[in-house]
Amino acid sequence: MRFLKSGFKSFTRKNKGDIISIVRVKGVLKIAVAALCAATVISVGGVFAAEGTATVYPEDFERELTFSAPIKDYAVCGDTVAFAYNTSICILSYDESGERKRSEFIHESEIAMLDGDDEGNLYFRNSSGSTYLYSAKPTAVESHEFQSLTSSHVALSDSVFYTLERGDGTLDYWNDGTRNTVGDGFSIMKKYGGVIYAVKDNAVTSKPALYKIEGGAATELDLSYTDFKDADHIKSGDAATALKAENYQVKTAIINRGAYRTQIDPEQTGEYFKQIYTKKTEGDIPCLVLCESGNASLVATNEGCFITATADLTDYEYTPPANDWQINEAGIRAAYAVTSVGVYASPFMSTGTRIATLESGAEHYVTVTEKFTLDFLDKVFYRVTYTEDGKTVSGFVAADFLTPYNFAAEDKKPTEGGDEEFQYDTNVTSVILAVIIVGLVIIAILYLTLVSSKKDGKKTKKEKTSKKKPEDNSDN
């Protein structure tokens, strides 16, 4: 059975070598704020416990499912479980990234029963007796045959069945007349997909315990889920300053498999980081470490800028490539920007790492001191050094914006210090040679013009003399 027509989507994921059919909620439910207030969530390792302004990345984002009241009913389909309590329906399902998420639906009145059919539809009945097909906008239906909440007998076959005592909740497994006691404290025994399920200790705890019953054994289902709201409240600490630190040394690392990473907007480094999304890594991911802040590190990949726990990083040795920028006639690796471009403290272009602007033009040439490139990043940078307003600037510029500067337009190589007097001799010689060349070109043009005019004159005269006078044929 799959909850499909009511806004669920079925797909398959692999988990520890097993292929499991997953049913996930499509983005059609509107989660009411009241439901979130009604549900009590235990936050493990949340950032709200942190004091001060230091950056604290959560230890994990897994949460235990708890409710403020005992559940009234439940429905199971593969790895998706739905619970009814008070006026709410809580659904645990996996999204496309493989993370189990919690969603909530609030009805106008108390929900009394919950069930699903073989077609994947989810139904619920409220305390007034009205039955609805669950969807983004629940639709009233005439009827649905709900499974009993107080069933004392559920059969798998004629000779294999389970019985439940209502008094102490003793659950027994019967196989060809042989009884095996599974345990006590159970209630709400139901069957989905040929499997028996039951709730245990429902009335004495805020944490529902749902068990899968197979043979004479009961296995508690894992009802934990991930909640990434805490990633919206990670303080930036001293990250803004660390991202612009002078004398940055390139550092690379591996984000370990199974670690959480949160993509952030590096253009916004206010009191809190701005979360784009959070996910668990499916494998080891190489990255460029931009800086550390608190217990976290800001790293970069081709996907963008991320924050993750420093403890979840493994050092990855970085070998600087050879500085291949050409050496000009002055013996300097010099360059200038073809357009005004940002200079960055580290080889990552963002507002957070920008420390200066390099104006375009050869008059703003810089010295290239280091090359940066990595196999897992698609952009090449060069570290440049120059003096501006009496202050030395050192940072990274993307290679695409730089071009070599070889002083080809000058006859004298530049000298350091600027104390020597300007020398005219070489420049005067250059000017004289230029004037001579221009003069020779003008003389050549005049000569060609005169020769052309002379030829045209001879041709005209020849044409005139070649004409004969007409004979006078008139009779005398």
Salt bridges, closest charged atoms under 4 A:
ASP60 OD1 - ARG63 NH1 3.78
ASP73 OD1 - LYS190 NZ 2.91
ASP95 OD2 - LYS101 NZ 3.06
GLU96 OE2 - LYS9 NZ 3.81
GLU96 OE2 - ARG24 NH2 3.09
GLU104 OE2 - ARG102 NE 2.49
GLU110 OE2 - LYS72 NZ 2.37
ASP115 OD2 - HIS144 NE2 3.12
ASP172 OD2 - ARG179 NH1 3.83
GLU214 OE2 - LYS212 NZ 3.87
GLU220 OE2 - LYS207 NZ 3.79
ASP227 OD2 - LYS229 NZ 2.32
ASP230 OD2 - ARG63 NH2 2.99
GLU292 OE2 - LYS251 NZ 3.54
GLU303 OE1 - ARG261 NH1 3.62
ASP324 OD2 - LYS371 NZ 2.70
GLU363 OE2 - HIS364 NE2 3.95
GLU370 OE1 - ARG383 NE 2.71
